[in-house]
Amino acid sequence: MTTNDLNKGWFNPISLSVLLILIGVSAVLYILHIITIPILSSLLLASVLFASAIRIANQWERAVVLRMGKFKGLKGPGPFMIIPIIDNIPVYIDQRVRVSAFKAEQTLSKDTVPVNVDAVVYWTVWDVEKAALEVQNYIKAIEHIAQTGLRDTIGKHELSELLQDRDKIAEDLQQVLDRNTNPWGITCQTVGIKDIVIPQALADSMSKEAQAERERRARVILGTAETEIAEKFEQASKKYTNNPVALHLRGMNMLFEGLKEKGSMVIVPSSALETMNLGAMGGLVSLAKCNETGV
């Protein structure tokens, strides 16, 4: 058992207070010569027995009471009385949600990859009687079942599934644990996968593979963009084929956009100068810039 599940004995503030009071009364009676030594001894023994019958269980605890070795019932929370010598409380069971950490080291996945997995399980005792009578050490039993279940789960999944579907794997493991611990009066509420560690060489290979995949996607996206641009240019050329005015205006716009930047130089074919009168347009733009600068 853990520190939460102990036989705390009969020492508690109430029992000690009662014992001191009874001893004090007995001592006063003896000093006043009201009782003799044999009666004083009997009173002291009775005081110890009476004080030991007073027990206290915390709000989250239940005391398992055995009478002559047989299960009598549960007591608590709060103060309660038992029959000294006849009754025994072997354990106080904590009913709060508790957490147990477990791990599976060097366990092979379905695709024979050794992995180390750390996990935690959150569980609680909902039936104290079953937990006390059905299993000797349920805390250690839960840890062993959790570790075994984790190894079995890892062996049924490939590494990619372990890395991508942690929540699904944790849910499957929780159901396995809950199915095994319910007969003990224990419920496994949640299982969490803390960490999955793979060999460093494999991690480096996976990193290179992921980088190559990203580069491949980038090239595919770039090629797709080039294809779409070519299609748009093809559609635009069809618009300009039988519309020389539109083509002329487009050429003037391109020349203007190129010349409006300071220090820019635009090189165009001589045929464009003749067909779209771009030379005159360039002269007008240069004249306008000279007027603005006052040269």
Secondary structure, 3 states (H helix, E strand, C coil): CCCCCCCCCCCCHHHHHHHHHHHHHHHHHHHCCCCCHHHHHHHHHHHHHHHHCEEEECCCEEEEEEECCEEEEEECCEEEECCCCCEEEEEEEECCCEEEEEEEEEEECCCCCEEEEEEEEEEEECCHHHHHHCCCCHHHHHHHHHHHHHHHHHHCCCHHHHHHCHHHHHHHHHHHHHHHHHHHCEEEEEEEEEEEECCHHHHHHHHHHHHHHHHHHHHHHHHHHHHHHHHHHHHHHHHHHCCHHHHHHHHHHHHHHHHCCCCCCCCCCHHHHHHHCHHHHHHHHHHHHHHHHCC
